[in-house]
Amino acid sequence: MKRLLPILLLALAACRPTGTNPEQSAAYDQARKSADAGDAKAAAAFYQQTLDEHPGFARAHLELGLLCDEKLSDPIAAIYHYRRYLALEPNSDKRRIVEDFIERAKLSLASKLPQGPGMDTSELLRLQSQNAALGTEATALKGKLADYEAAINAPALPAVTNVAVAVATNRSTTVEAKPRTHVVQKGDTLYSIALRYYGSRAAWDKVYQANRDTLPNKDQLRIGQSLVIP
């Protein structure tokens, strides 16, 4: 009889229901409530419990990554959970945003490393400056993410409104756009300038290519220099 006990236990475990919705789990519910209440440490513990129970729950990885990145100052954990999200959701429409979050976390980690004998001080300062610019970009990206989710849930515009928008758009295209310029200020980089005018750090090359005649390379901006913004 004793020999049958392990077999019976395995049989009972196999009969337990599977495929439960992780979004309905008690741990996930507590994680979100704790995050909303501002208790980041408790939220992280509940998110981890959720992932222990549902390791393939991509959304929990993304939310925990953001929590580690913004509230717990743990860029290593943030990078891990961002990458797990992308691995579980390789075709996600949020992929570009999450990849930018990973780059921001990498720079945050680099800027916190102790300065050793071989550390280039100018490089460390550049990383810190770039990290500050990415922090601003991250705020913009979070806003875009929220706007995107709101747009998905928003009702469709009436047909008349769509026509009015189309007419307004056609009218605006007839107005000749004036060339834009930007005067370089202290602390400016091509990344921060691209963020300011295009809302994305990735557009830096667009600015660089438009100013190749006055820029020896992308890192040699001069204070007071006027750049064309295409």
Secondary structure per residue as TSV (DSSP state, phi and psi in degrees):
chain	resnum	aa	ss	phi	psi
A	1	M	-	360.0	-40.4
A	2	K	T	-61.6	-32.8
A	3	R	T	-69.4	-25.1
A	4	L	H	-79.2	-18.9
A	5	L	H	-60.8	-48.7
A	6	P	H	-59.1	-36.8
A	7	I	H	-66.0	-41.6
A	8	L	H	-64.1	-40.1
A	9	L	H	-64.1	-42.1
A	10	L	H	-63.4	-38.9
A	11	A	H	-65.0	-41.6
A	12	L	H	-64.9	-40.7
A	13	A	H	-63.8	-36.7
A	14	A	H	-68.7	-23.6
A	15	C	T	-86.8	-7.7
A	16	R	S	-67.5	144.2
A	17	P	-	-66.2	142.9
A	18	T	-	-123.4	172.6
A	19	G	-	78.0	20.6
A	20	T	-	-64.0	149.9
A	21	N	-	-73.9	116.3
A	22	P	G	-63.8	-26.2
A	23	E	G	-68.1	-17.0
A	24	Q	G	-99.3	4.7
A	25	S	-	-73.2	149.8
A	26	A	H	-64.4	-37.5
A	27	A	H	-65.0	-42.0
A	28	Y	H	-66.0	-40.2
A	29	D	H	-61.1	-42.8
A	30	Q	H	-68.4	-34.2
A	31	A	H	-61.7	-46.6
A	32	R	H	-69.8	-37.3
A	33	K	H	-65.8	-41.5
A	34	S	H	-65.3	-39.6
A	35	A	H	-63.8	-42.7
A	36	D	H	-64.8	-31.6
A	37	A	T	-81.3	-5.3
A	38	G	T	87.0	9.7
A	39	D	-	-95.5	84.0
A	40	A	H	-64.3	-40.7
A	41	K	H	-64.9	-44.2
A	42	A	H	-64.8	-40.4
A	43	A	H	-61.3	-43.4
A	44	A	H	-61.4	-39.7
A	45	A	H	-65.0	-41.2
A	46	F	H	-70.8	-36.0
A	47	Y	H	-62.7	-42.3
A	48	Q	H	-64.4	-38.5
A	49	Q	H	-62.9	-39.8
A	50	T	H	-60.6	-44.1
A	51	L	H	-72.1	-27.9
A	52	D	H	-63.7	-37.2
A	53	E	H	-82.6	-32.7
A	54	H	-	-134.9	75.6
A	55	P	T	-61.8	-19.0
A	56	G	T	-95.5	13.1
A	57	F	-	-82.2	92.8
A	58	A	H	-61.5	-41.0
A	59	R	H	-61.6	-37.1
A	60	A	H	-66.1	-36.1
A	61	H	H	-62.9	-43.3
A	62	L	H	-65.0	-44.9
A	63	E	H	-68.4	-36.8
A	64	L	H	-70.0	-36.5
A	65	G	H	-60.2	-44.7
A	66	L	H	-63.3	-38.7
A	67	L	H	-64.5	-45.9
A	68	C	H	-65.0	-35.9
A	69	D	H	-71.4	-46.4
A	70	E	H	-98.8	-30.5
A	71	K	T	-108.7	-32.3
A	72	L	S	-104.2	-3.1
A	73	S	-	51.3	46.3
A	74	D	-	-123.1	79.8
A	75	P	H	-64.5	-28.9
A	76	I	H	-64.5	-48.7
A	77	A	H	-64.2	-38.1
A	78	A	H	-60.9	-46.9
A	79	I	H	-60.3	-42.5
A	80	Y	H	-58.7	-50.3
A	81	H	H	-71.5	-33.1
A	82	Y	H	-62.1	-44.2
A	83	R	H	-67.2	-37.4
A	84	R	H	-62.8	-39.7
A	85	Y	H	-59.7	-47.7
A	86	L	H	-66.2	-33.2
A	87	A	H	-67.9	-36.8
A	88	L	H	-80.6	-27.4
A	89	E	-	-126.6	67.2
A	90	P	T	-64.0	-23.0
A	91	N	T	-105.4	20.3
A	92	S	-	-62.2	140.8
A	93	D	T	-74.2	-6.5
A	94	K	T	-96.3	7.4
A	95	R	H	-56.6	-46.2
A	96	R	H	-61.8	-41.8
A	97	I	H	-63.8	-44.8
A	98	V	H	-66.5	-37.3
A	99	E	H	-61.9	-38.4
A	100	D	H	-65.5	-37.6
A	101	F	H	-61.8	-38.7
A	102	I	H	-63.4	-44.3
A	103	E	H	-62.2	-40.5
A	104	R	H	-62.5	-43.5
A	105	A	H	-64.9	-36.6
A	106	K	H	-62.7	-45.2
A	107	L	H	-67.2	-36.3
A	108	S	H	-62.1	-41.8
A	109	L	H	-64.9	-43.9
A	110	A	H	-63.1	-38.7
A	111	S	H	-71.9	-17.5
A	112	K	H	-92.9	-8.8
A	113	L	S	-67.4	142.2
A	114	P	-	-64.9	146.2
A	115	Q	-	-81.8	112.8
A	116	G	-	-92.4	-179.8
A	117	P	T	-59.1	-34.1
A	118	G	T	-92.2	4.6
A	119	M	-	-76.4	129.9
A	120	D	-	-81.6	116.1
A	121	T	H	-60.4	-42.0
A	122	S	H	-63.7	-36.5
A	123	E	H	-66.2	-40.9
A	124	L	H	-62.4	-42.9
A	125	L	H	-64.0	-38.5
A	126	R	H	-63.1	-43.0
A	127	L	H	-62.2	-41.9
A	128	Q	H	-65.1	-41.0
A	129	S	H	-64.8	-42.9
A	130	Q	H	-66.9	-35.6
A	131	N	H	-64.2	-38.1
A	132	A	H	-64.5	-40.0
A	133	A	H	-65.4	-39.0
A	134	L	H	-67.6	-30.9
A	135	G	H	-62.0	-41.1
A	136	T	H	-65.2	-41.3
A	137	E	H	-64.5	-38.1
A	138	A	H	-60.6	-39.7
A	139	T	H	-61.1	-42.7
A	140	A	H	-65.3	-39.6
A	141	L	H	-65.1	-39.4
A	142	K	H	-63.6	-38.4
A	143	G	H	-63.1	-41.8
A	144	K	H	-63.4	-38.9
A	145	L	H	-63.9	-43.1
A	146	A	H	-65.4	-41.5
A	147	D	H	-63.6	-37.6
A	148	Y	H	-63.7	-46.5
A	149	E	H	-66.5	-35.9
A	150	A	H	-67.3	-37.1
A	151	A	H	-65.7	-35.0
A	152	I	H	-63.5	-39.8
A	153	N	H	-88.1	-6.6
A	154	A	S	-77.6	144.4
A	155	P	-	-67.7	154.3
A	156	A	-	-67.3	145.9
A	157	L	-	-70.8	144.8
A	158	P	-	-59.7	156.5
A	159	A	H	-61.3	-38.2
A	160	V	H	-62.5	-41.7
A	161	T	H	-61.9	-41.1
A	162	N	H	-62.1	-39.2
A	163	V	H	-65.2	-43.2
A	164	A	H	-61.8	-41.1
A	165	V	H	-63.2	-41.1
A	166	A	H	-64.0	-42.0
A	167	V	H	-63.1	-44.3
A	168	A	H	-62.9	-37.4
A	169	T	H	-65.5	-44.1
A	170	N	H	-63.1	-37.8
A	171	R	H	-65.6	-40.5
A	172	S	H	-66.9	-27.4
A	173	T	H	-74.0	-17.4
A	174	T	T	-80.0	-16.0
A	175	V	S	-81.4	125.5
A	176	E	-	-69.7	125.4
A	177	A	-	-76.0	134.2
A	178	K	-	-85.0	141.3
A	179	P	-	-62.6	139.6
A	180	R	E	-98.9	150.5
A	181	T	E	-134.4	156.3
A	182	H	E	-133.6	129.6
A	183	V	E	-91.6	121.9
A	184	V	-	-64.6	129.3
A	185	Q	-	-109.3	168.3
A	186	K	T	-60.7	130.7
A	187	G	T	90.9	-7.4
A	188	D	-	-68.3	143.1
A	189	T	-	-133.2	166.3
A	190	L	H	-61.2	-31.9
A	191	Y	H	-65.0	-48.3
A	192	S	H	-68.4	-34.5
A	193	I	H	-67.4	-43.3
A	194	A	H	-61.5	-39.9
A	195	L	H	-62.1	-42.1
A	196	R	H	-64.0	-42.0
A	197	Y	H	-96.7	-24.4
A	198	Y	H	-119.8	-7.9
A	199	G	S	76.6	12.1
A	200	S	-	-151.0	130.6
A	201	R	G	-62.9	-26.7
A	202	A	G	-67.8	-12.9
A	203	A	G	-85.0	9.0
A	204	W	H	-59.0	-35.0
A	205	D	H	-68.2	-29.1
A	206	K	H	-62.4	-43.4
A	207	V	H	-67.4	-41.9
A	208	Y	H	-61.9	-45.5
A	209	Q	H	-65.0	-30.5
A	210	A	H	-76.3	-12.1
A	211	N	T	-127.7	25.4
A	212	R	T	-59.8	-28.7
A	213	D	T	-70.9	-19.0
A	214	T	T	-116.5	-4.6
A	215	L	-	-116.1	111.3
A	216	P	S	-59.9	-39.9
A	217	N	S	-154.6	175.1
A	218	K	T	-70.3	-15.0
A	219	D	T	-101.1	-1.9
A	220	Q	-	-105.4	66.7
A	221	L	-	-88.6	141.4
A	222	R	-	-111.0	135.2
A	223	I	T	-60.1	131.2
A	224	G	T	92.2	-10.5
A	225	Q	-	-68.9	139.3
A	226	S	E	-97.5	124.6
A	227	L	E	-112.5	141.7
A	228	V	E	-80.5	133.2
A	229	I	E	-108.5	102.2
A	230	P	-	-69.7	360.0
